[in-house]
Amino acid sequence: MRKFPARFLVSVAASIIVFTLIIIAFNLVTGWPISPLTLVITVGVAWFFAAGLAGKISGNKWSVAVPTLLAIGLIATTVSAGVPWDLRSEEMVTFKMEASFTYWGSENNLPIENVLIGFPCPNLENAALTTYGSWILYYLEDDNSLTLQADESQVYNFKGMRKTIVGVINHGIDLTYISPMYFLNIDRLYPREVFWISAFVYVPIKDASKVSLIVYGDNQKRSIAGYKGTFPSGEYGKAAIDLSFWAQLSRRINGNNYEPIETFSRHLDNVWDSFVRLFPY
């Protein structure tokens, strides 16, 4: 009878240590659970080994009580505290915005420098939504096919007049007096180059139907873009160029499949610094 309490206490201590170490290991390797499934897996594995060890040491059915209480307590505190998620939160919907700026050329086909490009920013009733994205630089061939030149990670193949990588000086969202826009400041673009961006936004399902690239309140359902740039020093100052904008908003329907819900475009010749209205099609 004397050995039972001692063995029981040892089993309790061992189960607490094993349970804690397994939770710490999961946290270090995979991070804290971010869904009900990962929480159940993490806690379940910890409980299984802790309870098994406790039972083996004490040989008493009550040895699993402590690991069980630890598992229930961890699940309850995680859910009630909402760390780092809340089971009561709404389902989120993913949108993808793709847009491109094409520099067709100018009277003398000079490069344009210090290029400021404004793309439509996904908005919720004129409130800008945070975007997460990347850029790609293409060259437009004579048959209108696109040749990949570079992206954020590497250079693939320079075409036309380009000899060095494009430099993105700055980027961000600007709340213009017309509509929120996503701006990028690029060091230089050459004729027939296409600067392409892809961006993702996440909104609660209750707001999904209101996400748009349309200028809020525009009766013609138009979007907006913008351009500003200069020719190399000593060449006419500001740059009037031939350009095209294209933009599209898509909603994820399953996996990596997206369904386009809005598409806009505009081609203009001999355009100076200005906002550009994009028409739906």
CORMONOR-V263416 format. One record per backbone hydrogen bond with DSSP energy under -1.0 kcal/mol. CO is the residue of the C=O (numbers start at 1). NH is the residue of the N-H. Records with the same first field share a line. If there is no record, write none. Layout:
CO: NH, NH
This chain:
3: 7
4: 8
5: 9
6: 10
7: 11
8: 12
9: 13
10: 14
11: 15
12: 16
13: 17
14: 18
15: 19
16: 20
17: 21
18: 22
19: 23
20: 24
21: 25
22: 26
23: 27
24: 28
25: 29
26: 30
35: 39
36: 40
37: 41
38: 42
39: 43
40: 44
41: 45
42: 46
43: 47
44: 48
45: 49
46: 50
47: 51
48: 52
49: 53
50: 54
51: 55
52: 56
53: 57
54: 58
55: 59
60: 63
61: 64
62: 65
64: 68
65: 69
66: 70
67: 71
68: 72
69: 73
70: 74
71: 75
72: 76
73: 77
74: 78
75: 79
76: 80
77: 81
78: 82, 83
86: 89
91: 205
93: 203
94: 252
95: 201
96: 250
97: 199
98: 248
99: 197
100: 246
101: 195
102: 244
103: 192
105: 242
112: 189
113: 230
115: 186
116: 228
117: 184
118: 226
119: 182
122: 129
123: 212
124: 127
127: 124
132: 200
134: 198
136: 196
137: 149, 150
138: 194
139: 147
141: 144
145: 141
147: 139
149: 156, 157
150: 137
154: 151
159: 162
167: 187
170: 185
172: 183
174: 176, 181
180: 121
181: 174
182: 119
183: 172
184: 117
185: 169, 170
186: 115
187: 114
189: 112
190: 193
192: 140
193: 103
194: 138
195: 101
196: 136
197: 99
198: 134
199: 97
200: 132
201: 95
203: 93
204: 207
207: 210
208: 211
212: 123
215: 218
218: 221
222: 215
223: 278
225: 276
226: 118
227: 274
228: 116
229: 239
230: 113
232: 235
237: 231
241: 271
242: 104, 105
243: 268
244: 102
245: 266
246: 100
247: 264
248: 98
249: 261, 262
250: 96
251: 259
254: 257
257: 253, 254
259: 251
262: 249
263: 281
264: 247
265: 279
266: 245
268: 243
271: 241
274: 227
276: 225
278: 223
279: 265
